[in-house]
Structure formats: C-alpha cells, structure tokens
C-alpha cells in the first residue's frame, strides 16, 4: 500500500499535486488541504500587493 508523504498513513491511492512548484504525491485529504493553503496564500499575496500599489507581474 502506498504511504502519503503528508500524513504518513497508508492509503489506497495517491494524488499528484503541485505545491510551491514541486509535484508531491499525497492522499486526497492532504491534497485538498494543500490546494486550499495555496489558494489562501495566493489571495493574501494579491491583497498585500494591492495595498503596496504593486502593478508589475509576479
């Protein structure tokens, strides 16, 4: 059985997710959490850039 690298539990199958530009194989629960964290980080970065008046590309 494969082992999730996020929670170290044995799972039926792993899902490949890109986190910080790197592909990781995680269980579905950890993959969902990683996606949510990435979305929150992107939104908060956008808000901070808006407050600072940043108009360039990332």
DSSP file (Angstrom, degrees, kcal/mol; ACC not computed):
  #  RESIDUE AA STRUCTURE BP1 BP2  ACC     N-H-->O    O-->H-N    N-H-->O    O-->H-N    TCO  KAPPA ALPHA  PHI   PSI    X-CA   Y-CA   Z-CA
    1    1 A X              0   0    0      0, 0.0    11,-0.1     0, 0.0    12,-0.1   0.000 360.0 360.0 360.0 138.2    0.0    0.0    0.0
    2    2 A X  E     -A   11   0A   0      9,-0.6     9,-2.5    10,-0.2     2,-0.5  -0.356 360.0-136.4 -70.7 153.9    1.3    3.5   -0.8
    3    3 A X  E     -A   10   0A   0      7,-0.2     7,-0.2    -2,-0.1     2,-0.2  -0.947  13.7-125.7-115.7 130.0    2.1    5.9    2.0
    4    4 A X     >  -     0   0    0      5,-2.6     4,-1.3    -2,-0.5    22,-0.2  -0.517   8.6-148.9 -71.7 136.3    1.1    9.6    2.0
    5    5 A X  T  4 S+     0   0    0     20,-1.1    -1,-0.1    -2,-0.2    21,-0.1   0.628  93.4  55.5 -81.3 -13.5    4.0   11.9    2.5
    6    6 A X  T  4 S+     0   0    0     19,-0.2    -1,-0.2     3,-0.1    20,-0.1   0.901 128.1  10.1 -84.0 -44.2    1.8   14.5    4.2
    7    7 A X  T  4 S-     0   0    0      2,-0.2    -2,-0.2     0, 0.0     3,-0.1   0.440  90.9-127.9-117.7  -2.4    0.3   12.4    7.0
    8    8 A X     <  +     0   0    0     -4,-1.3     2,-0.3     1,-0.2    -3,-0.1   0.775  62.8 135.4  58.8  30.7    2.4    9.2    6.8
    9    9 A X        -     0   0    0     -5,-0.1    -5,-2.6     1,-0.0     2,-0.4  -0.783  62.2-108.9-104.8 152.8   -0.7    7.0    6.6
   10   10 A X  E     -A    3   0A   0     -2,-0.3     2,-0.3    -7,-0.2    -7,-0.2  -0.656  44.7-179.2 -77.5 133.3   -1.2    4.0    4.3
   11   11 A X  E     -A    2   0A   0     -9,-2.5    -9,-0.6    -2,-0.4     3,-0.1  -0.850  38.9-119.2-130.9 165.6   -3.8    4.9    1.6
   12   12 A X  S    S-     0   0    0     -2,-0.3     2,-0.3     1,-0.2   -10,-0.2   0.900  94.3  -1.5 -71.8 -41.5   -5.5    3.2   -1.3
   13   13 A X        -     0   0    0    -12,-0.1    15,-0.3   -11,-0.1     2,-0.3  -0.990  65.8-132.1-149.8 156.9   -4.2    5.6   -3.9
   14   14 A X        -     0   0    0     -2,-0.3     2,-0.4    13,-0.1    13,-0.2  -0.801  12.9-145.4-109.5 151.3   -2.1    8.8   -4.1
   15   15 A X  E     -B   26   0B   0     11,-3.7    11,-2.7    -2,-0.3     2,-0.5  -0.955  16.8-129.6-116.6 134.1   -2.9   12.0   -6.0
   16   16 A X  E     +B   25   0B   0     -2,-0.4     2,-0.4     9,-0.2     9,-0.2  -0.734  33.7 174.8 -86.1 125.3   -0.2   14.1   -7.6
   17   17 A X  E     -B   24   0B   0      7,-3.0     7,-3.3    -2,-0.5     2,-0.6  -0.984  30.3-127.3-132.7 140.0   -0.4   17.8   -6.6
   18   18 A X  E     +B   23   0B   0     -2,-0.4     2,-0.5     5,-0.2     5,-0.3  -0.795  30.0 177.7 -89.0 122.2    1.9   20.7   -7.3
   19   19 A X  E >  S-B   22   0B   0      3,-3.4     3,-1.8    -2,-0.6    16,-0.1  -0.988  71.9 -14.7-126.4 120.2    2.9   22.6   -4.2
   20   20 A X  T 3  S-     0   0    0     -2,-0.5    -1,-0.1     1,-0.3     3,-0.1   0.855 130.2 -52.8  54.9  37.9    5.3   25.5   -4.5
   21   21 A X  T 3  S+     0   0    0      1,-0.2     2,-0.4    -3,-0.0    -1,-0.3   0.455 119.9 105.5  81.4   0.9    6.2   24.4   -8.0
   22   22 A X  E <   -B   19   0B   0     -3,-1.8    -3,-3.4    -5,-0.0     2,-0.4  -0.925  69.9-125.2-116.5 140.2    7.0   20.8   -6.9
   23   23 A X  E     -B   18   0B   0     -2,-0.4     2,-0.4    -5,-0.3    -5,-0.2  -0.686  31.4-177.5 -83.1 130.1    4.9   17.8   -7.6
   24   24 A X  E     -B   17   0B   0     -7,-3.3    -7,-3.0    -2,-0.4     2,-0.7  -0.961  24.9-133.2-126.5 146.2    4.0   15.8   -4.4
   25   25 A X  E     +B   16   0B   0     -2,-0.4   -20,-1.1    -9,-0.2     2,-0.3  -0.888  41.4 158.7-101.3 113.5    2.1   12.6   -4.1
   26   26 A X  E     -B   15   0B   0    -11,-2.7   -11,-3.7    -2,-0.7   -22,-0.1  -0.832  43.9 -97.2-129.1 163.9   -0.4   12.9   -1.3
   27   27 A X     >  -     0   0    0     -2,-0.3     4,-2.5   -13,-0.2     5,-0.2  -0.304  48.9 -98.7 -72.2 169.6   -3.7   11.3   -0.2
   28   28 A X  H  > S+     0   0    0    -15,-0.3     4,-2.2     1,-0.2     5,-0.2   0.871 122.3  51.0 -62.6 -38.0   -6.9   13.1   -1.2
   29   29 A X  H  > S+     0   0    0      2,-0.2     4,-2.1     1,-0.2    -1,-0.2   0.939 113.8  43.3 -65.1 -47.0   -7.4   14.8    2.2
   30   30 A X  H  > S+     0   0    0      1,-0.2     4,-2.5     2,-0.2    -2,-0.2   0.866 112.2  54.6 -66.5 -35.5   -3.8   16.2    2.2
   31   31 A X  H  X S+     0   0    0     -4,-2.5     4,-2.3     2,-0.2    -1,-0.2   0.910 108.0  49.2 -64.8 -42.2   -4.1   17.2   -1.4
   32   32 A X  H  X S+     0   0    0     -4,-2.2     4,-2.3     2,-0.2    -2,-0.2   0.921 112.0  48.5 -62.2 -43.9   -7.3   19.2   -0.7
   33   33 A X  H  X S+     0   0    0     -4,-2.1     4,-2.6     1,-0.2    -2,-0.2   0.905 110.5  51.2 -62.9 -41.4   -5.6   20.9    2.3
   34   34 A X  H  X S+     0   0    0     -4,-2.5     4,-2.1     2,-0.2    -1,-0.2   0.899 110.4  49.0 -63.5 -41.1   -2.5   21.7    0.1
   35   35 A X  H  X S+     0   0    0     -4,-2.3     4,-2.2     2,-0.2    -1,-0.2   0.923 111.8  48.8 -63.9 -43.9   -4.7   23.2   -2.6
   36   36 A X  H  X S+     0   0    0     -4,-2.3     4,-2.5     1,-0.2    -2,-0.2   0.918 110.9  50.0 -62.7 -43.5   -6.6   25.3   -0.1
   37   37 A X  H  X S+     0   0    0     -4,-2.6     4,-2.3     1,-0.2    -1,-0.2   0.890 110.4  50.4 -62.5 -39.0   -3.4   26.6    1.5
   38   38 A X  H  X S+     0   0    0     -4,-2.1     4,-2.1     2,-0.2    -1,-0.2   0.891 110.7  49.2 -66.5 -39.3   -2.0   27.6   -1.9
   39   39 A X  H  X S+     0   0    0     -4,-2.2     4,-2.4     2,-0.2    -2,-0.2   0.916 111.9  48.1 -65.5 -43.2   -5.2   29.5   -2.7
   40   40 A X  H  X S+     0   0    0     -4,-2.5     4,-2.6     1,-0.2     5,-0.2   0.914 111.9  49.8 -64.2 -42.6   -5.2   31.3    0.6
   41   41 A X  H  X S+     0   0    0     -4,-2.3     4,-2.1     1,-0.2    -1,-0.2   0.899 111.5  48.7 -63.1 -40.5   -1.5   32.2    0.1
   42   42 A X  H  X S+     0   0    0     -4,-2.1     4,-2.0     2,-0.2    -2,-0.2   0.912 112.7  47.5 -66.2 -42.5   -2.1   33.5   -3.4
   43   43 A X  H  X S+     0   0    0     -4,-2.4     4,-2.1     2,-0.2    -2,-0.2   0.905 112.3  48.8 -66.4 -41.6   -5.1   35.6   -2.3
   44   44 A X  H  X S+     0   0    0     -4,-2.6     4,-2.3     1,-0.2    -1,-0.2   0.881 110.4  51.5 -67.5 -36.0   -3.2   37.1    0.6
   45   45 A X  H  X S+     0   0    0     -4,-2.1     4,-2.5    -5,-0.2    -1,-0.2   0.902 108.9  51.6 -64.3 -39.9   -0.3   37.9   -1.6
   46   46 A X  H  X S+     0   0    0     -4,-2.0     4,-2.1     2,-0.2    -2,-0.2   0.901 109.8  49.0 -62.6 -42.1   -2.7   39.6   -4.0
   47   47 A X  H  X S+     0   0    0     -4,-2.1     4,-2.2     2,-0.2    -2,-0.2   0.923 111.9  48.2 -64.7 -44.5   -4.1   41.7   -1.2
   48   48 A X  H  X S+     0   0    0     -4,-2.3     4,-2.0     1,-0.2    -2,-0.2   0.911 111.3  50.3 -64.0 -42.2   -0.7   42.8    0.1
   49   49 A X  H  X>S+     0   0    0     -4,-2.5     5,-2.5     1,-0.2     4,-0.8   0.884 109.7  51.9 -64.1 -37.0    0.4   43.7   -3.4
   50   50 A X  H  <5S+     0   0    0     -4,-2.1     3,-0.5     1,-0.2    -1,-0.2   0.894 109.5  49.0 -64.1 -40.3   -2.7   45.8   -3.9
   51   51 A X  H  <5S+     0   0    0     -4,-2.2    -1,-0.2     1,-0.2    -2,-0.2   0.850 112.6  48.1 -67.0 -34.0   -2.1   47.6   -0.6
   52   52 A X  H  <5S-     0   0    0     -4,-2.0    -1,-0.2    -5,-0.2    -2,-0.2   0.570 112.7-118.9 -84.5  -9.0    1.5   48.3   -1.6
   53   53 A X  T  <5 +     0   0    0     -4,-0.8     2,-0.3    -3,-0.5    -3,-0.2   0.745  49.6 169.6  79.3  23.3    0.5   49.5   -5.1
   54   54 A X      < +     0   0    0     -5,-2.5    -1,-0.2    -6,-0.2    -2,-0.1  -0.549  10.2 169.8 -71.3 126.8    2.4   46.8   -6.9
   55   55 A X        +     0   0    0     -2,-0.3    -1,-0.1     2,-0.1    -5,-0.0   0.296  43.6  93.3-123.0   7.9    1.5   46.8  -10.6
   56   56 A X  S    S-     0   0    0      1,-0.2     2,-0.2     2,-0.0    -2,-0.0  -0.142  80.0 -83.2 -89.4-170.9    4.0   44.5  -12.2
   57   57 A X              0   0    0      1,-0.1    -1,-0.2    -2,-0.0    -2,-0.1  -0.539 360.0 360.0 -90.5 159.6    4.0   40.8  -12.9
   58   58 A X              0   0    0     -2,-0.2    -1,-0.1     0, 0.0    -2,-0.0   0.445 360.0 360.0 -91.2 360.0    4.7   38.1  -10.5
